[in-house]
């Protein structure tokens, strides 16, 4: 990258990639185990728009291919009156190539779904891409979130199923936000696991974006796990996603398991 390009603006890009929401909730959508399923998007109209073909669009289009998935943290590219802040988080079991593909797909699709919006968010099964006009590094996003639940209810003792689901996800939260975690570890702020349910097995996953501190990861996961009864009561599968953290559980293996 040339110094003249950098000097025009400082476009701060938070790249959070692991070999790993709408102000209102989306309910009762069937959870699917697809390779990279589109989940949801939000066009943040209050953050303004940009002119098609203008410098802002050209700079942003040039930036995305330059993002290195192997880099964690802030990369200063250019800034100014038209600053944009880009944050990418891939799921903890995603390979580098899948993360790169998810970024390219997400950016292409969010341009189609939110044309000319400066602020926009899009979720896929393998990643979440956030483009904002202000700096949110290390902050918990309580505004943009949604949930998805399986259309099918569990059979048998619903109360027991709910209790075991909550217990598994809280155990995973404690693992993901353990003080033993360090940013250099593969499973930083991320955990998966399973629980026996007699003849069936329950699989779970929790994750925070890697800009959060361990403390804020715990706060974020506690916040979304409190939504479990509303989003997923007695459902065979469900997930709650914000731009800062998420959880998911299913009665089938949907993710590569890590040691609890």
C-alpha positions in Angstrom: 0.0 0.0 0.0 1.5 3.4 -0.9 2.0 6.1 1.7 0.0 8.6 -0.4 -3.0 6.2 -0.2 -2.6 6.0 3.5 -2.3 9.7 4.0 -5.6 10.5 2.3 -7.5 9.0 5.1 -7.1 6.6 8.0 -9.6 3.9 7.4 -9.5 1.9 10.6 -10.3 -1.8 10.0 -10.8 -4.2 12.8 -10.0 -7.6 11.5 -11.1 -10.4 13.8 -10.8 -13.7 12.1 -10.6 -17.0 13.9 -9.9 -20.4 12.3 -13.3 -20.5 14.0 -29.5 -7.9 14.3 -31.9 -5.7 13.6 -33.4 -3.8 16.5 -36.2 -6.3 16.7 -35.9 -10.1 16.8 -36.6 -12.5 14.0 -38.5 -15.5 15.3 -39.3 -19.1 14.4 -36.9 -19.6 11.5 -35.7 -23.2 10.9 -32.0 -23.7 11.8 -30.1 -25.3 9.0 -26.7 -26.9 8.8 -25.5 -25.4 5.5 -21.9 -24.7 4.5 -22.3 -21.0 4.7 -25.9 -20.1 5.0 -27.1 -16.5 4.9 -28.8 -15.6 8.2 -29.7 -11.9 8.4 -28.7 -8.4 7.6 -29.4 -4.8 8.8 -29.1 -1.6 6.8 -28.2 1.2 9.4 -30.0 4.1 7.8 -29.2 6.6 10.5 -25.5 6.4 9.6 -26.1 8.0 6.3 -25.4 7.1 2.7 -22.7 7.6 0.1 -22.7 8.4 -3.6 -22.3 5.5 -6.1 -19.0 5.7 -7.9 -17.5 8.2 -5.4 -14.2 8.0 -3.6 -15.7 6.4 -0.5 -17.1 3.5 -2.5 -13.8 3.1 -4.5 -11.7 3.1 -1.3 -13.9 0.6 0.4 -14.0 -1.7 -2.6 -10.2 -1.5 -2.8 -9.8 -2.3 0.9 -11.8 -5.5 1.2 -9.5 -7.6 -1.1 -6.5 -6.3 0.9 -7.7 -7.6 4.3 -5.5 -10.4 5.6 -7.5 -13.1 7.4 -4.4 -14.1 9.3 -4.2 -10.6 11.0 -5.8 -10.0 14.4 -6.5 -6.5 15.7 -6.5 -3.0 14.1 -5.1 -2.3 10.7 -4.9 1.5 9.9 -5.5 2.1 6.2 -7.1 5.5 5.9 -9.5 8.0 7.7 -11.2 11.4 7.8 -14.7 12.8 7.4 -15.8 9.6 5.6 -14.2 7.1 7.9 -15.5 3.6 7.9 -14.8 0.8 10.5 -14.9 -2.7 9.3 -15.0 -5.7 11.6 -15.0 -9.4 10.6 -15.4 -12.4 12.8 -15.4 -15.9 11.5 -16.7 -18.9 13.3 -14.1 -20.7 15.5 -13.9 -23.8 13.3 -13.6 -22.0 10.0 -10.5 -22.5 8.0 -8.6 -19.5 6.6 -9.9 -20.2 3.1 -13.5 -20.4 4.3 -13.1 -17.2 6.3 -11.8 -15.4 3.2 -14.7 -16.8 1.1 -17.2 -15.7 3.7 -15.8 -12.2 3.8 -15.9 -11.9 0.0 -19.5 -13.3 -0.1 -20.6 -11.1 2.8 -19.2 -7.9 1.3 -20.7 -8.6 -2.1 -24.1 -9.4 -0.7 -24.3 -6.5 1.7 -23.6 -4.1 -1.2 -26.6 -5.6 -2.9 -28.9 -5.6 0.1 -27.9 -2.2 1.5 -26.8 -0.1 -1.5 -25.2 3.2 -0.6 -25.6 2.6 3.2 -22.5 3.7 5.2 -23.6 1.5 8.1 -24.5 -2.1 7.5 -24.2 -5.6 9.0 -24.6 -9.1 7.6 -24.5 -12.5 9.2 -23.6 -15.8 7.6 -23.2 -19.2 9.2 -19.4 -18.8 9.0 -18.9 -15.1 9.7 -20.4 -11.7 10.6 -19.3 -8.5 8.7 -19.9 -5.1 10.2 -19.3 -1.8 8.5 -19.9 1.3 10.6 -19.1 5.0 10.6 -17.8 5.1 14.2 -15.3 3.2 16.3 -16.7 0.3 18.4 -13.5 -1.7 19.1 -13.8 -3.7 22.4 -17.4 -2.5 23.0 -20.4 -4.7 23.4 -23.2 -4.1 20.8 -26.5 -4.3 22.6 -28.5 -2.9 19.7 -28.1 -5.1 16.7 -29.2 -8.7 17.3 -31.6 -11.4 16.3 -32.4 -15.0 17.0 -33.3 -18.1 15.1 -35.1 -21.2 16.5 -36.0 -24.6 15.0 -39.6 -24.9 14.1 -39.8 -28.3 15.9 -40.3 -28.7 19.6 -38.5 -31.3 21.6 -40.5 -34.4 22.7 -40.7 -35.5 26.3 -39.6 -33.5 29.3 -39.3 -29.9 28.0 -38.2 -28.6 31.4 -35.3 -31.0 31.7 -34.2 -30.3 28.1 -34.2 -26.6 28.7 -32.2 -27.0 31.9 -29.6 -29.2 30.2 -29.3 -26.8 27.3 -28.8 -23.9 29.7 -26.3 -25.8 31.7 -24.3 -26.8 28.6 -24.2 -23.2 27.2 -23.2 -21.8 30.6 -20.4 -24.3 30.9 -19.2 -23.3 27.4 -19.5 -19.6 28.4 -17.2 -20.2 31.4 -14.7 -22.0 29.1 -14.7 -19.3 26.4 -14.3 -16.5 29.0 -11.8 -18.3 31.2 -8.8 -16.2 32.4 -6.7 -19.0 31.1 -7.5 -17.8 27.6 -5.0 -15.7 25.8 -5.4 -14.0 22.4 -2.8 -16.3 20.7 -4.7 -19.4 21.5 -6.8 -20.9 18.7 -10.0 -21.2 20.8 -9.8 -17.7 22.3 -13.3 -16.5 23.3 -14.8 -19.6 21.7 -15.9 -23.0 22.9 -18.0 -25.9 21.7 -19.2 -29.1 23.5 -21.8 -31.7 23.8 -24.1 -33.3 26.4 -25.8 -36.7 26.6 -29.6 -36.7 26.5 -30.1 -40.4 26.8 -30.3 -41.8 23.3 -29.7 -38.3 21.8 -26.8 -35.8 22.2 -27.0 -32.0 22.5 -24.3 -29.9 20.8 -23.5 -26.3 21.7 -21.3 -23.4 20.7 -20.6 -19.9 22.1 -18.3 -17.2 20.7 -17.3 -13.6 21.2 -15.6 -11.3 18.8 -11.9 -11.2 19.5 -11.8 -7.4 20.2 -13.6 -8.0 23.5 -11.8 -8.5 26.7 -12.4 -11.7 28.6 -14.5 -9.8 31.1 -16.7 -8.3 28.4 -17.0 -11.6 26.6 -18.5 -13.0 29.8 -20.8 -10.0 30.1 -21.9 -10.4 26.5 -22.6 -14.1 26.8 -24.4 -13.7 30.0 -26.6 -11.1 28.3 -27.6 -13.3 25.4 -28.0 -16.5 27.4 -30.6 -14.6 29.4 -32.6 -14.5 26.2 -32.6 -18.3 25.9 -36.1 -18.8 27.3 -37.6 -16.2 24.9 -35.9 -17.4 21.8 -35.7 -21.1 22.2 -38.0 -22.5 24.9 -38.4 -26.2 24.2 -37.0 -26.0 20.6 -34.8 -28.7 19.1 -32.3 -26.0 18.1 -31.7 -22.3 18.3 -29.2 -19.5 18.3 -29.0 -15.9 19.3 -26.6 -13.6 17.5 -25.3 -10.1 18.1 -22.3 -8.4 16.5 -20.3 -9.1 19.7 -21.2 -12.6 20.7 -23.5 -15.5 19.9 -24.6 -19.0 21.0 -26.1 -22.0 19.2 -27.3 -25.4 20.2 -28.7 -28.3 18.1 -29.5 -32.0 18.4 -27.0 -32.8 15.6 -23.3 -32.0 15.2 -23.1 -28.7 13.4 -19.6 -27.7 14.5 -16.2 -29.2 15.1 -16.0 -30.0 18.8 -13.3 -28.5 21.1 -12.4 -29.9 24.5 -14.5 -28.5 27.3 
